Amino acid sequence: MNIAEQLAKRMPVNLYFDTALVLASVTLIVMGYLMVSSASLHLGGDVFHYPLRQLIHIILGIIAGFGMCLIPMNFWEKTGQALFFAGLFLLVLVLIPGLGIKVNGSMRWLSLAGIRIQVSEVVKFIVVIYIAGFVTRHHELIKESAYGLVKPLLLLSSACVLLLLEPDMGSAVVILIIAMGVLFLSGARLQQFLLLVIAVIAVGVLAVVFSKYRTARFTSFLHPWEDPFGNGFQLVQALISFGRGEWLGVGLGSGVQKLFYLPEAHTDFLFSVIAEELGFIGVLSVIILFAVIVWRAFAIGMMAEQLQQKFCAFIAYGLGIWFAFQAFVNMGVNMGLLPTKGLTLPFMSYGGGSMIVMCCALGMLYRVNTEMLILKKSEEQNHG
C-alpha cells in the first residue's frame, strides 16, 4: 500500500510538527492568555472569571486542534461542499430569535454546551475548505474563463448576505478576501481578477453608503477627535493606549486604558492593551509572530504544490490568507488605520469559539504539513 492509499484510508501516521509554526503559535496563545488576564482583571467581581474561562477555551482548542491533526485531508476534500451548506444553515439559525444570542446589537453567536460560538468564525474555516476544493476541481476553468472566478463568489455571496443581516460586514469581507486570494493563487487571469476586485470594492462602498451606522463608523475613523466621547471614543482611547506604551510599555498589568476607558479591551481591542503595557517591542513581537505563521503556511502550501497536491496547497494558502488578513484588520483598527470592525485578534483575543476554531485551523495546517512530508520522503525513497 502506497502512502496516498494509507492516508486516504485514515491509517495512523506519525505527526510531523513544523518547529517554527509550533513555537510561533504557542507563543501567541500564551502571550494572548497573559494579556487577556491583564485586560479583564477589572471586569466583574471574580478576578479569575475570564482567565479561567480562557484557559478552558485554550485546552478545548488544543484538544480540537489535535483531533484535526488526525483527520486525513482526503476527508475534507470530499465533504467541502456539504460543509458549506451546513455553514449556511448555521448562519440562518443564528438569525432566528431565541436561538441566536444578541450582543452589542448583533446576532452572531450560538450557545453550545455553555460556550458561545461565533458562527462567522466557523464559516470562515468552512470557506477555506470549500474554496480549496472548488479550485482543485475547476483549476482549468478558473484560468481560462471569467465564469470560473464568478461562480464560487456567487455562492459565497449568499453567506455574505446572511452575515450582513447579523450585521457582520467584517467577517463578510474576510470571507471574500480568502476566496479571492485563493482564486488568484490558483492562476486566475490578472485582468479578469482586477475587474472582479473593482466590482467587490464597489459593492463594499455601497454597503457603507446605504447604512447609517457604517457611514458613522467610517466618518469617525476619518475624524475621531471631532467626537472623542461619541462615535470616535473607541479609536481615541486605542490611540491613547499606543501613545502611553512608547518603547517598552508601562508594564504588564499596569495599563489604565483598560479600566473602563477602552471598550472590549479583552476582545477586539486587546492589541491596544498590548501596545500600552508592552510598548513598541510587544507590538513588534506580535507582528513578527504572525508573520512567521503566515510564512510557514505559504511554505507548506508551496511544498504541497510541488508535490502536485493541489487541494492541500490551497488549504494552506487559504489558512495563511485568513490568519494574515484578520490579524491585519484587527491591528489596523487598533492603530487607527482602518474603520472599526468587530474582528478578533487570532489566537489571542478572549472567546471560546474563536480560540477553538483557530486551533482547529492550525491543526489542519499541521496535518497538511505531515502528509506532505510523508509523501515527500516516500517519493525520495522511491527515486532513491
C-alpha positions as CSV (number, residue, x, y, z in Angstrom):
1,M,0.0,0.0,0.0
2,N,1.5,3.3,-1.0
3,I,1.4,6.5,1.1
4,A,-1.5,8.1,-0.7
5,E,-3.7,5.0,-0.1
6,Q,-2.6,4.9,3.5
7,L,-3.6,8.5,4.1
8,A,-6.9,8.0,2.2
9,K,-7.8,5.0,4.4
10,R,-7.2,7.1,7.6
11,M,-4.5,4.7,8.8
12,P,-2.4,6.3,11.6
13,V,0.6,8.2,10.5
14,N,3.3,9.9,12.5
15,L,2.6,13.6,13.0
16,Y,5.4,16.0,11.9
17,F,5.2,19.4,13.6
18,D,6.8,22.4,11.9
19,T,9.1,23.8,14.7
20,A,8.8,27.5,13.7
21,L,5.0,27.2,13.3
22,V,4.6,25.4,16.7
23,L,6.8,27.9,18.5
24,A,5.1,31.0,17.0
25,S,1.5,29.7,17.6
26,V,2.2,28.6,21.1
27,T,3.9,31.9,21.9
28,L,0.9,33.9,20.6
29,I,-1.6,31.8,22.6
30,V,0.4,32.1,25.8
31,M,1.0,35.8,25.3
32,G,-2.6,36.3,24.4
33,Y,-3.7,34.5,27.6
34,L,-1.5,36.7,29.8
35,M,-2.9,39.8,28.1
36,V,-6.5,38.7,28.4
37,S,-5.9,38.0,32.1
38,S,-4.4,41.5,32.5
39,A,-7.2,43.2,30.4
40,S,-10.0,41.5,32.2
41,L,-9.0,41.8,35.9
42,H,-11.3,44.8,36.5
43,L,-14.4,43.1,34.9
44,G,-16.9,41.7,37.3
45,G,-16.4,40.6,40.9
46,D,-14.3,37.5,40.3
47,V,-10.8,38.3,39.0
48,F,-10.4,34.7,37.9
49,H,-13.6,34.6,35.9
50,Y,-12.1,35.5,32.4
51,P,-8.7,34.0,32.9
52,L,-10.2,30.6,34.0
53,R,-12.7,30.5,31.2
54,Q,-10.0,31.5,28.6
55,L,-7.8,28.7,30.0
56,I,-10.7,26.3,29.4
57,H,-11.1,27.6,25.9
58,I,-7.4,27.1,25.1
59,I,-7.5,23.5,26.5
60,L,-10.6,22.7,24.4
61,G,-8.9,24.3,21.4
62,I,-5.8,22.2,21.8
63,I,-7.9,19.0,22.1
64,A,-9.9,20.0,19.0
65,G,-6.8,21.0,17.1
66,F,-5.1,17.7,17.9
67,G,-8.2,15.9,16.6
68,M,-8.0,17.8,13.4
69,C,-4.4,16.6,13.0
70,L,-5.7,13.0,12.9
71,I,-8.2,13.5,10.1
72,P,-6.8,12.9,6.6
73,M,-7.1,15.8,4.1
74,N,-8.9,13.4,1.7
75,F,-11.9,13.5,4.0
76,W,-12.2,17.3,3.9
77,E,-11.8,17.3,0.1
78,K,-14.8,15.0,-0.2
79,T,-17.0,16.9,2.3
80,G,-16.2,20.5,1.4
81,Q,-19.5,21.2,-0.5
82,A,-21.7,19.6,2.2
83,L,-19.8,21.6,4.9
84,F,-20.5,24.8,3.0
85,F,-24.3,24.2,3.1
86,A,-24.0,23.3,6.7
87,G,-22.4,26.7,7.3
88,L,-25.2,28.4,5.5
89,F,-27.7,26.6,7.8
90,L,-25.8,27.8,10.9
91,L,-25.9,31.4,9.5
92,V,-29.7,31.1,9.1
93,L,-30.0,29.5,12.5
94,V,-28.2,32.3,14.3
95,L,-30.7,34.9,12.9
96,I,-33.7,33.1,14.5
97,P,-34.8,34.9,17.7
98,G,-34.4,32.6,20.7
99,L,-31.6,30.6,19.1
100,G,-29.1,33.4,18.2
101,I,-27.6,35.4,21.0
102,K,-27.6,39.2,20.6
103,V,-24.5,41.0,21.9
104,N,-24.0,44.8,21.3
105,G,-26.8,44.8,18.8
106,S,-25.5,41.9,16.6
107,M,-26.9,38.4,16.3
108,R,-23.6,36.5,15.8
109,W,-23.5,33.8,18.5
110,L,-24.9,30.4,19.2
111,S,-24.5,28.8,22.7
112,L,-23.3,25.2,22.6
113,A,-22.5,23.3,25.8
114,G,-22.1,26.6,27.6
115,I,-19.7,28.0,25.1
116,R,-20.6,30.9,22.8
117,I,-19.7,30.0,19.2
118,Q,-19.4,32.9,16.8
119,V,-20.9,31.3,13.7
120,S,-18.9,33.5,11.3
121,E,-15.6,32.0,12.7
122,V,-16.8,28.5,11.8
123,V,-18.0,29.7,8.4
124,K,-14.6,31.3,7.6
125,F,-13.0,27.9,8.3
126,I,-15.5,26.1,6.1
127,V,-15.0,28.6,3.3
128,V,-11.3,27.8,3.2
129,I,-12.1,24.1,2.8
130,Y,-14.8,24.8,0.2
131,I,-12.8,27.2,-2.0
132,A,-9.8,24.9,-1.9
133,G,-11.9,22.1,-3.2
134,F,-13.5,24.3,-5.9
135,V,-10.2,25.5,-7.4
136,T,-8.9,21.9,-7.3
137,R,-11.9,20.6,-9.2
138,H,-12.1,23.6,-11.6
139,H,-8.5,24.7,-12.0
140,E,-8.5,25.0,-15.8
141,L,-11.9,26.8,-15.8
142,I,-10.6,29.5,-13.5
143,K,-7.5,30.0,-15.7
144,E,-9.5,30.2,-18.9
145,S,-12.8,31.8,-18.1
146,A,-14.1,34.7,-16.1
147,Y,-17.1,32.5,-15.2
148,G,-14.7,30.3,-13.2
149,L,-13.9,33.3,-11.0
150,V,-17.5,34.5,-10.6
151,K,-19.2,31.1,-10.0
152,P,-17.8,30.4,-6.5
153,L,-18.3,34.0,-5.4
154,L,-22.0,33.9,-6.4
155,L,-22.5,31.1,-4.0
156,L,-20.3,32.7,-1.3
157,S,-22.4,35.9,-1.7
158,S,-25.3,34.1,-0.1
159,A,-23.2,33.6,3.1
160,C,-22.1,37.3,2.9
161,V,-25.7,38.5,2.7
162,L,-26.6,36.4,5.8
163,L,-23.6,37.9,7.6
164,L,-24.6,41.4,6.7
165,L,-28.0,40.7,8.3
166,E,-26.4,39.9,11.7
167,P,-24.8,42.5,10.9
168,D,-21.2,41.5,10.5
169,M,-19.6,43.2,7.5
170,G,-16.1,42.5,8.8
171,S,-16.5,38.7,8.5
172,A,-18.1,39.0,5.1
173,V,-15.0,40.9,3.9
174,V,-12.7,38.3,5.4
175,I,-14.6,35.5,3.5
176,L,-14.3,37.4,0.2
177,I,-10.6,38.1,0.7
178,I,-9.9,34.4,1.5
179,A,-11.9,33.3,-1.6
180,M,-10.4,35.9,-3.9
181,G,-6.8,35.3,-2.6
182,V,-7.1,31.5,-3.3
183,L,-8.6,32.1,-6.7
184,F,-5.8,34.5,-7.6
185,L,-3.1,32.0,-6.5
186,S,-4.8,29.2,-8.5
187,G,-3.9,31.0,-11.7
188,A,-6.7,33.5,-12.5
189,R,-6.0,35.9,-15.3
190,L,-4.8,39.3,-13.9
191,Q,-7.1,41.5,-16.0
192,Q,-10.2,39.5,-15.0
193,F,-9.2,39.4,-11.4
194,L,-8.7,43.1,-11.2
195,L,-12.1,43.7,-12.7
196,L,-13.6,41.4,-10.0
197,V,-11.7,43.3,-7.3
198,I,-13.1,46.6,-8.5
199,A,-16.6,45.1,-8.5
200,V,-16.3,43.9,-5.0
201,I,-14.9,47.2,-3.8
202,A,-17.9,49.0,-5.4
203,V,-20.3,46.7,-3.6
204,G,-18.5,47.4,-0.3
205,V,-18.7,51.1,-0.9
206,L,-22.5,50.8,-1.5
207,A,-22.8,48.7,1.7
208,V,-21.2,51.6,3.7
209,V,-23.1,54.4,1.9
210,F,-26.5,52.9,2.4
211,S,-26.0,52.0,6.1
212,K,-26.2,54.8,8.6
213,Y,-24.2,53.1,11.3
214,R,-21.4,52.0,8.8
215,T,-21.3,55.6,7.5
216,A,-21.0,56.9,11.0
217,R,-18.1,54.4,11.7
218,F,-16.3,55.5,8.6
219,T,-16.7,59.2,9.4
220,S,-15.5,58.7,13.0
221,F,-12.5,56.8,11.6
222,L,-11.5,59.7,9.4
223,H,-12.0,62.3,12.1
224,P,-12.0,60.6,15.6
225,W,-11.1,63.7,17.5
226,E,-14.2,65.6,16.3
227,D,-16.4,63.4,18.6
228,P,-14.0,61.9,21.1
229,F,-16.7,61.0,23.6
230,G,-19.2,59.7,21.0
231,N,-18.5,57.9,17.7
232,G,-14.8,58.4,17.9
233,F,-14.4,57.1,21.5
234,Q,-13.1,53.7,20.7
235,L,-10.4,54.9,18.3
236,V,-9.4,57.8,20.5
237,Q,-8.8,55.5,23.5
238,A,-6.9,53.0,21.4
239,L,-4.6,55.7,20.1
240,I,-4.0,56.9,23.7
241,S,-3.0,53.4,24.6
242,F,-0.4,53.3,21.8
243,G,0.9,56.7,22.9
244,R,1.2,55.7,26.5
245,G,3.1,52.5,25.7
246,E,6.1,54.2,24.0
247,W,9.0,51.8,23.5
248,L,8.8,49.3,26.4
249,G,5.3,49.9,27.8
250,V,4.0,50.7,31.2
251,G,4.4,47.1,32.4
252,L,2.2,44.0,32.4
253,G,-1.0,44.7,34.4
254,S,-0.1,48.4,34.9
255,G,-2.2,49.8,32.0
256,V,-5.0,52.2,32.8
257,Q,-6.8,52.4,29.4
258,K,-8.4,49.0,30.1
259,L,-10.1,50.4,33.2
260,F,-13.4,51.3,31.5
261,Y,-11.8,53.7,29.0
262,L,-11.0,51.2,26.3
263,P,-14.2,49.2,25.2
264,E,-13.9,45.5,24.7
265,A,-10.3,45.6,25.9
266,H,-10.1,41.8,26.3
267,T,-11.5,41.0,22.9
268,D,-11.4,43.4,19.9
269,F,-9.0,45.9,21.4
270,L,-6.6,43.5,23.1
271,F,-3.9,44.8,20.7
272,S,-4.2,48.3,22.2
273,V,-3.7,46.8,25.7
274,I,-0.5,45.1,24.4
275,A,0.7,48.4,23.0
276,E,0.1,50.2,26.3
277,E,1.6,47.5,28.6
278,L,4.3,46.0,26.5
279,G,5.1,49.0,24.2
280,F,6.5,49.0,20.7
281,I,8.6,45.9,21.5
282,G,5.4,44.0,22.4
283,V,3.6,45.2,19.3
284,L,6.5,44.3,17.0
285,S,6.8,40.9,18.7
286,V,3.2,40.1,17.9
287,I,3.5,41.2,14.3
288,I,6.7,39.1,13.8
289,L,4.9,36.0,15.3
290,F,2.0,36.4,12.9
291,A,4.4,36.9,10.1
292,V,6.1,33.6,11.0
293,I,2.8,31.7,11.0
294,V,1.8,33.1,7.6
295,W,5.3,32.4,6.2
296,R,5.1,28.8,7.3
297,A,1.6,28.4,5.9
298,F,2.7,29.6,2.5
299,A,5.9,27.5,2.6
300,I,3.8,24.4,3.4
301,G,1.4,25.3,0.5
302,M,4.3,25.6,-1.9
303,M,5.6,22.2,-0.8
304,A,2.2,20.7,-1.4
305,E,2.0,22.4,-4.9
306,Q,5.4,21.0,-5.8
307,L,4.1,17.5,-4.8
308,Q,1.1,18.0,-7.1
309,Q,-1.3,18.0,-4.1
310,K,-3.4,21.0,-5.1
311,F,-6.1,20.7,-2.5
312,C,-3.6,20.6,0.3
313,A,-1.8,23.5,-1.2
314,F,-4.9,25.7,-1.5
315,I,-5.9,24.8,2.1
316,A,-2.5,26.0,3.3
317,Y,-2.7,29.2,1.2
318,G,-6.3,29.9,2.4
319,L,-5.4,29.5,6.0
320,G,-2.4,31.7,5.6
321,I,-4.5,34.4,3.9
322,W,-7.1,34.1,6.7
323,F,-4.6,34.5,9.5
324,A,-2.8,37.3,7.8
325,F,-5.9,39.4,6.8
326,Q,-7.8,39.0,10.1
327,A,-4.7,39.9,12.1
328,F,-4.0,42.8,9.8
329,V,-7.6,44.2,10.1
330,N,-7.6,43.9,13.9
331,M,-4.3,45.6,14.3
332,G,-5.2,48.2,11.7
333,V,-8.4,49.0,13.6
334,N,-6.5,49.3,16.9
335,M,-3.9,51.6,15.3
336,G,-6.5,53.8,13.5
337,L,-5.5,52.6,10.0
338,L,-8.9,51.0,9.3
339,P,-12.5,51.7,10.4
340,T,-13.8,49.8,13.5
341,K,-14.7,46.2,12.8
342,G,-15.6,43.5,15.3
343,L,-12.9,41.1,14.3
344,T,-10.9,39.3,17.0
345,L,-7.1,39.0,17.0
346,P,-6.4,35.4,16.1
347,F,-5.1,33.1,18.9
348,M,-5.1,36.0,21.4
349,S,-8.5,37.6,21.9
350,Y,-10.9,36.3,24.5
351,G,-13.5,33.9,23.2
352,G,-14.2,30.2,23.2
353,G,-15.5,29.9,19.7
354,S,-12.7,31.9,18.1
355,M,-9.9,30.1,20.0
356,I,-11.3,26.6,19.3
357,V,-11.8,27.4,15.5
358,M,-8.3,28.9,15.2
359,C,-6.7,25.9,16.9
360,C,-8.7,23.6,14.5
361,A,-7.3,25.7,11.6
362,L,-3.8,25.2,13.0
363,G,-4.4,21.5,13.4
364,M,-5.4,21.2,9.8
365,L,-2.3,23.1,8.7
366,Y,-0.2,20.7,10.8
367,R,-2.0,17.8,9.1
368,V,-1.2,19.2,5.6
369,N,2.5,19.6,6.7
370,T,2.5,16.0,8.0
371,E,1.0,14.4,4.8
372,M,3.3,16.4,2.6
373,L,6.5,15.5,4.5
374,I,5.5,11.8,4.5
375,L,4.7,12.0,0.7
376,K,8.0,13.8,0.1
377,K,10.0,11.2,2.0
378,S,8.2,8.4,0.2
379,E,9.0,9.8,-3.2
380,E,12.6,10.4,-2.3
381,Q,12.8,6.7,-1.2
382,N,11.2,5.5,-4.4
383,H,13.5,7.6,-6.5
384,G,16.5,6.6,-4.4
